[in-house]
Amino acid sequence: MVNYSCEICKKPSQQNCGQCGLVYYCSKEHQILDWKKSHKKNCLNFKIESNDRLGRFITATRSIHVGEAIVKKKPIVLAPKTISQILCLGCHKTLSNKIEFSCTKCSWPLCSSKCEESKHHQEECKIFSKLKYRPTLKDGEKQTCYAIIGPLRVLLLKTTDKYQHIISMQDHLEKQKNSQVYSILKQTLVPEIIIKLKINTDENEILKICSIFDTNSFQVRDSKGLINIRGLYPTVSLISHDCKSNTRHVFIGEDLEICFSATFPIGKNELITTTYTQTLWGTLARREHLISSKNFECSCQRCSDPTEFGTYVGSIYCSMCRQHNKSNCCPKMISTDPLDASAPWECEQCSRSMNAKQYSYGNETLKNEILRLDKKNPKKFEEFLEKYKDILHPTNSHVLEVKYALSQMHGNMDGFLLTDLTEEQIQRKIDVCKELLEIADVLEPGFSRFRGSLLYDLHAAMVFKTKSDYTQGKITLETANEVMLEAVNILQESAKILIVEPDMSEILRNRLEHLSNFLSLD
């Protein structure tokens, strides 16, 4: 038996805190005393555990209610992605291709002289300036010269505890080192760091750091879309993946602190999870992405269910059954084993079968066709839906992505664009938001940002349409007030979800003012 000590008197004790389970007391009196003294504000609602299947992971030490903060951590290291747009190495904001300011010491692009003194840039700047190492910037948006920054920043922490924390993180180098990407890193990145920058390291250490970034880093974006980098954070890298996760995270302040909160209630001892993929993707696409980017095969409940909780996101209509059944209830093709990418697909009802290669090829063809659509022309997206209506059902992943694109083209939460839309487009936005919310309620329920944003956009469209209809005499004041009340309730629900998002309090306040103007229907 492990011997634990009382937090107050240090006597041997086996009675721990009933909430976090991380501290021990010899008596109830000492537990109450420590709670008042310090433990109340330090008591965690999670703990770190480990087993052979998951490795290290995080579970709830008590029931966690929806919206409750779970963990908040500042980054150990922030860095550009391996292939990045031109950005400032101080504040990490994306810069235009026309560089207006460069560091006076090392010549790397920066926002201004203020960023020369950034804690992120100072140490690397000494190396660059001493060795006259200049970035090679190419025409176009994507730059490869920033690949060196992440590993270099970690190596410059080598004498600190931060380095030990990073190097102890999980990596998949054994699986990755013979891949095409890592072969390129061996030929390009490794000699740049060892030979040109004269850093005391070796190939294995550099590639291990690259693998740690690939395995553990979070994509870091600010609310204004000015920052798109990656970061390594303590503790939160242990949060397990699930395609229907029970948390969301936001980045707060100039330090880009990460904060996780519960999207729906989490029971005591339940696994705390996040997601590293896209909700609207089908299982084939999600699992392929996770294998290539995070080097693990997901076997969560959603991935294991051929119907994806009854949404059939990864499925298509059976062409044989579709000849006789034109309704949305037409039988669909589902995988015979969703955890095996090579498994054939079969109709739920008839004998039709399709091999995995054919199915994947069809998905890739449709994906590429969507990418080629004119993003400023909603008509092209509607034509895509009409073109494939006998192949793709209403909740197929490609249909959902097109509908989401339409919801954003028809005005969104970042600006009041509804005035530019026709009545038909406003109604279309309302319909699309409602359809997407039905999917969100199943696949990303509760206080998820996806759901909050859809509610926000839905209320705005409802209010705009109601004001227009009442002004034109299409509806009575009583009907208008009923719809307005529904819209207010939707906005209030959206506000509860989005209030934790940086800068959202101001946007929500503006929307409430905007709504109050619409409510003047006399």
PyMOL commands that set and color helices and strands:
alter all, ss='L'
color gray80, all
select helices_A, chain A and resi 28-42+113-117+122-131+145-155+161-167+173-176+180-187+189-196+203-216+236-238+283-294+301-304+319-322+356-371+378-387+397-409+418-420+423-443+449-471+477-498+504-518
alter helices_A, ss='H'
color red, helices_A
select strands_A, chain A and resi 4-5+12-13+15-16+24-25+46-51+55-60+69-73+77-79+218-221+228-232+240-241+247-252+257-262+273-274+316-317+332-335+345-347+353-354
alter strands_A, ss='S'
color yellow, strands_A
deselect
rebuild
show_as cartoon
